[in-house]
Amino acid sequence: MSEQTSTRENFRRATVPDDNGFFGAYGGQFLPPQLEGPFAEITKAYHEIENDAAFINELRYIRTHFQGRPTPVYHARTLSLENGGAQIYLKREDLNHTGAHKLNHCMGEGLLAKYMGKKKLIAETGAGQHGVALATAAAHFGLECEIHMGEVDIAKQAPNVSRMQLLGATVVPVRHGLRTLKEAVDSAFEAYLADFENSIYCIGSVVGPHPFPMMVRDFQKVVGIEAREQFHEMTGNLPDVVEACVGGGSNAIGIFSAFLDDPVELIGVEPLGRGTAVGDNAATMTYGMPGVIHGFKCYLLQDEEGQPSPVYSCASGLDYPGVGPEHSHLKDTGRVRYVTASDEECRDAFFALSRKEGIIPALESAHAVAHALVTAREMGTGTVLVNLSGRGDKDMDYVIENWGIGQDS
Ligand SMILES: *Cc1c(COP(=O)(O)O)cnc(C)c1O
């Protein structure tokens, strides 16, 4: 181990991943041979532009004038008071353009495509959130956009399909297998393979083959950089604890990355769904074992043959059987603690934040709030900063149908 340099230095030069895309034992590039070339091209282009002044300035301009950054940090006084414990603060990614953190990396990926001279963005989407964010980026940059989506998801997510189409994207229905996310991934990969000269494949979280876990993390770092500075300005201190929900892990790594070298406890919250049985949750780090999915190694919910297990959460953005390789590494090193919140705890936090603070959170983000309430009570005093990754407008139909609105908390 080399001697620790200053925080700032570490911050600029991340020590992971290595040149092959490994975060400790996790990550890498498990690709069909035909895709090795195209992914090497993306890696090379990213390393060229990541320190390029023109690229950085354009991304900064976009963040300020298109996305509306910086998003604020908000002291949830009433919620904290009623909860009776440590003070809870929220990093308001729900106020980012399109209502969630996902646009942070989609704009980065779109800008990279533009610098590489690509004409088209290709991706899959499950619930449609990544598809909408990417279609937004494509519209902004004047790029074509092709979103692969299972027929079952298309039927379930009609408003997001309309949004993508309104933004100019082509939604490609995937009609084989279970007609959901897994088939959509295969379909998007095939489309990219057939047209990698003109297009770029854009992954929706800190997952997939190298360089995506690194690139998406770097684009999401803005969340942590802003939050650390804002929190310090508000309180004169750093938070005692930082919490975020973990699906693939992009919003969590975005905020954690700024605090890795600080004496701050970091907690990732996974969905416990309906319970501990296989197929009832998506708590990858809690119940998974190392394995390979979608071209990279990570903690994985899997059967004896290494096939991904079925997963479930009321928050569709969290139900992925894998997780980012950097999170897998951070679990093994012990730097981040991974815990769970159930559908019920998510529901209670969803209503509490809506009623007490006038903020309707995404169901994904409500998982982080739910566990932060537990942490804050246990601590008694001190501060907890939560990454509020998105707003709950998209979840209103689900909430009303399943939980009603008359709940009094
Ligand atoms: C997609 C999504 C998530 C989960 O993705 P991560 O990569 O784990 O951040 C969390 N919150 C919101 C609002 C989302 O849309």
The ligand as an SDF file (V2000), in Angstrom:
LIG
                    3D

 15 15  0  0  0  0  0  0  0  0999 V2000
  -32.8580    4.3890  -11.2290 C   0  0  0  0  0  0  0  0  0  0  0  0
  -33.0420    5.0150   -9.9140 C   0  0  0  0  0  0  0  0  0  0  0  0
  -32.3590    4.5530   -8.7750 C   0  0  0  0  0  0  0  0  0  0  0  0
  -31.4810    3.3290   -8.7710 C   0  0  0  0  0  0  0  0  0  0  0  0
  -30.3360    3.4390   -9.5390 O   0  0  0  0  0  0  0  0  0  0  0  0
  -28.8800    3.5710   -8.8920 P   0  0  0  0  0  0  0  0  0  0  0  0
  -27.9870    3.3390  -10.0490 O   0  0  0  0  0  0  0  0  0  0  0  0
  -28.7500    2.5500   -7.8350 O   0  0  0  0  0  0  0  0  0  0  0  0
  -28.7770    4.9380   -8.3490 O   0  0  0  0  0  0  0  0  0  0  0  0
  -32.5220    5.2320   -7.5830 C   0  0  0  0  0  0  0  0  0  0  0  0
  -33.3390    6.3120   -7.4940 N   0  0  0  0  0  0  0  0  0  0  0  0
  -34.0140    6.7760   -8.5650 C   0  0  0  0  0  0  0  0  0  0  0  0
  -34.8930    7.9560   -8.3830 C   0  0  0  0  0  0  0  0  0  0  0  0
  -33.8970    6.1530   -9.8050 C   0  0  0  0  0  0  0  0  0  0  0  0
  -34.5770    6.6180  -10.8610 O   0  0  0  0  0  0  0  0  0  0  0  0
  1  2  1  0
  2  3  1  0
  2 14  2  0
  3  4  1  0
  3 10  2  0
  4  5  1  0
  5  6  1  0
  6  7  2  0
  6  8  1  0
  6  9  1  0
 10 11  1  0
 11 12  2  0
 12 13  1  0
 12 14  1  0
 14 15  1  0
M  END
$$$$
